[in-house]
């Protein structure tokens, strides 16, 4: 008699538990809406994403807000990685001044709210430097997320064996050559999983730029709610959009991690 595998036996209870949780969540939302005498208007949501008027199609407010969010996230991601790498190298520098400045930056930023930092950028630094709202949003977001990226990069570099540095010095390579040619290629596979988390947080935290009147996805959603009073439909749609973006990023990072692992261990 053929024995059933344990993994197959576990499918039934898992599916049941998942179904119960999802049904419970849906029932909670529906009961809350019914208690408020809420009238669902899902049929209006597609027009907020893409609409057609007189045979001409153009993006709706949510799609325009999503485009702005992706622009901010893309620029902030590049600045975050660069600033994180510089900060990590300063933390590992033999110069006590560089270590002090990097540590001061990390401690101050990590222990203050990102909302306060965004307001400081907008009301204090922006007038001094002549920056617009978009630049302030990108820099304020990058300034915060770089502290998380810096610790990830520093930990990954330090995880590479010290023997790699010694071997590079024995070959007559300069420290920056050792870092670029030997250490970073080995540290990169270690960075990918935690840096994915940093990038996902960056995308979610990008909604903070709405406080300085940038027309991102969160701002457009609030404007639509003010005009239509469709709180549930709009916020659930926005949450689904963010979920699709972050899940896509996670899948891409997993594929990149596997590719780097195969390249390192063929």
C-alpha positions in Angstrom: 0.0 0.0 0.0 1.4 3.4 -1.0 1.9 5.8 1.9 0.7 9.4 1.5 3.5 12.0 1.9 3.3 14.2 5.0 3.4 17.3 2.8 0.2 16.2 1.0 -1.7 15.5 4.3 -0.9 19.1 5.5 -2.5 20.7 2.4 -6.0 20.2 3.6 -5.8 21.9 7.0 -3.6 24.7 5.6 -6.2 25.5 2.9 -9.0 25.4 5.5 -7.1 27.7 7.9 -6.4 30.1 5.1 -10.0 30.1 3.9 -11.3 30.7 7.4 -8.9 33.7 7.9 -9.8 35.3 4.6 -13.5 34.8 5.1 -13.2 36.2 8.6 -11.4 39.3 7.3 -13.9 39.8 4.5 -16.8 39.4 6.9 -15.3 41.9 9.3 -14.9 44.5 6.5 -18.5 43.9 5.2 -20.0 44.0 8.7 -18.2 47.3 9.4 -19.5 48.7 6.1 -23.0 47.6 6.8 -22.9 49.1 10.3 -22.0 52.4 8.7 -24.7 51.9 6.0 -21.9 52.1 3.5 -22.8 51.9 -0.2 -20.2 50.1 -2.2 -19.3 51.7 -5.6 -16.7 49.4 -7.1 -18.0 50.1 -10.5 -16.5 53.6 -10.3 -13.0 52.5 -9.5 -11.7 51.6 -13.0 -12.3 55.2 -14.1 -9.9 56.4 -11.4 -7.2 54.2 -13.0 -7.9 54.6 -16.7 -10.8 56.5 -18.3 -12.2 57.0 -21.7 -14.0 60.2 -22.7 -15.4 60.8 -26.2 -13.3 58.0 -27.5 -10.1 59.3 -26.1 -8.3 57.4 -23.3 -6.1 58.9 -20.7 -4.8 57.9 -17.2 -6.9 58.5 -14.2 -5.7 60.1 -10.9 -4.6 56.8 -9.3 -2.4 55.9 -12.3 -1.0 59.4 -12.4 -0.2 59.1 -8.7 1.3 55.7 -9.2 3.6 57.1 -11.8 4.8 59.8 -9.4 5.3 57.3 -6.7 7.4 55.0 -8.9 9.5 58.0 -10.1 10.2 59.0 -6.5 10.9 55.4 -5.4 13.3 54.8 -8.4 15.4 57.9 -7.8 15.3 57.4 -4.0 16.5 53.8 -4.4 19.6 54.9 -6.3 20.5 57.6 -3.9 19.8 55.3 -0.9 22.2 52.6 -2.2 24.9 55.1 -2.9 24.5 57.0 0.4 24.3 53.6 2.2 27.5 52.4 0.7 29.4 55.6 1.5 28.1 55.6 5.1 29.0 51.9 5.5 32.6 52.6 4.3 32.8 55.6 6.6 31.8 53.3 9.5 34.6 50.9 8.7 37.1 53.7 8.0 40.3 53.9 10.0 39.6 57.6 10.4 37.9 58.3 13.7 36.3 61.5 12.3 34.7 59.5 9.5 33.4 56.9 11.9 32.1 59.6 14.2 30.2 61.4 11.4 28.7 58.2 10.1 27.6 57.1 13.6 26.1 60.5 14.3 24.1 60.4 11.1 22.9 56.9 11.7 21.9 57.5 15.3 20.1 60.8 14.7 18.1 59.7 11.7 17.2 56.2 13.0 15.9 57.7 16.3 13.8 60.5 14.9 10.5 60.1 13.0 10.7 60.3 9.2 7.7 62.7 9.3 9.7 65.2 11.3 12.7 64.8 9.0 10.6 65.5 5.9 9.2 68.7 7.5 12.8 69.8 8.4 13.9 69.2 4.8 10.9 71.1 3.4 10.7 74.0 5.7 14.4 74.5 6.6 16.7 73.0 4.0 14.6 73.6 0.9 14.5 77.4 1.1 18.2 77.5 1.8 19.2 75.2 -1.0 16.4 76.3 -3.4 14.9 72.8 -3.7 11.4 72.0 -5.1 8.9 69.6 -3.6 9.9 66.7 -5.7 13.6 67.0 -4.8 12.8 67.4 -1.2 10.7 64.3 -1.2 13.4 62.2 -2.9 16.2 63.5 -0.7 14.2 63.2 2.5 13.1 59.7 1.8 16.7 58.7 0.7 18.2 60.3 3.8 16.1 58.1 6.0 16.3 54.8 4.1 20.1 55.1 3.6 20.6 54.5 7.3 19.0 51.0 6.9 20.9 50.3 3.7 24.2 51.3 5.4 23.9 48.7 8.1 23.0 46.0 5.6 26.0 46.8 3.4 28.4 47.1 6.3 27.3 43.7 7.8 27.6 42.0 4.4 31.1 43.4 3.8 32.2 42.3 7.2 30.8 38.8 6.6 33.4 38.3 3.9 36.4 36.5 5.3 39.4 38.8 6.4 41.5 36.4 4.4 40.2 37.9 1.2 41.6 41.3 2.2 44.9 39.7 3.2 45.1 37.8 -0.1 44.4 41.1 -2.0 47.2 42.9 -0.1 49.6 40.0 -0.8 48.9 40.5 -4.5 49.8 44.2 -4.2 46.2 45.5 -4.7 45.2 48.8 -3.2 42.3 48.8 -0.6 39.7 50.2 -3.0 40.7 47.6 -5.6 40.3 44.8 -3.1 36.9 46.2 -2.1 35.7 46.6 -5.7 37.2 43.4 -7.3 37.2 40.9 -4.5 35.1 41.8 -1.5 32.0 43.4 -2.9 31.3 40.7 -5.5 31.3 38.2 -2.6 29.2 40.4 -0.3 26.6 41.1 -3.0 24.7 37.8 -2.6 24.5 38.4 1.1 23.1 42.0 0.6 20.3 41.1 -1.8 17.7 39.6 0.7 18.0 42.4 3.3 18.3 45.1 0.8 15.1 43.9 -0.8 13.4 44.6 2.5 14.9 48.1 2.5 13.6 48.8 -1.0 10.1 47.5 -0.1 10.1 49.8 3.0 11.2 52.6 0.7 8.2 52.1 -1.6 5.8 52.0 1.3 7.4 54.9 3.1 7.2 57.0 -0.1 3.6 57.8 0.9 5.2 60.2 3.4 5.9 62.7 0.6 2.1 63.4 0.5 2.6 65.7 3.6 4.5 68.2 1.4 1.8 68.2 -1.3 3.5 66.0 -3.8 0.8 64.3 -6.1 1.8 60.7 -5.4 -0.5 57.7 -5.0 -1.5 58.5 -1.4 -2.2 62.2 -2.2 -4.4 61.3 -5.2 -6.2 58.7 -3.1 -7.0 61.3 -0.4 -8.2 63.8 -3.0 -10.5 61.1 -4.5 -12.0 60.2 -1.1 -12.7 63.9 -0.4 -14.6 64.2 -3.7 -16.4 60.8 -3.7 -16.5 59.7 -0.1 -15.5 56.2 -1.3 -13.0 55.5 1.5 -13.1 51.7 1.4 -12.9 51.2 -2.4 -10.1 53.8 -2.8 -7.9 52.6 0.1 -8.4 48.9 -0.7 -7.4 49.7 -4.3 -4.3 51.6 -3.2 -3.3 48.8 -0.9 -3.6 46.3 -3.7 -1.5 48.5 -6.0 1.3 48.7 -3.3 1.0 45.0 -2.7 1.5 44.2 -6.4 4.6 46.4 -6.6 6.2 45.0 -3.4 5.5 41.4 -4.3 6.9 41.9 -7.8 10.0 43.4 -6.3 10.3 40.4 -3.9 10.0 37.9 -6.8 12.7 39.8 -8.8 15.0 39.9 -5.9 14.6 36.1 -5.3 15.4 35.5 -9.0 18.5 37.7 -8.7 19.6 36.0 -5.5 19.4 32.6 -7.2 21.3 33.8 -10.2 24.1 35.2 -8.0 24.2 32.0 -6.0 24.6 29.9 -9.1 27.3 32.2 -10.4 29.1 31.9 -7.0 28.6 28.2 -6.6 28.3 26.7 -10.2 
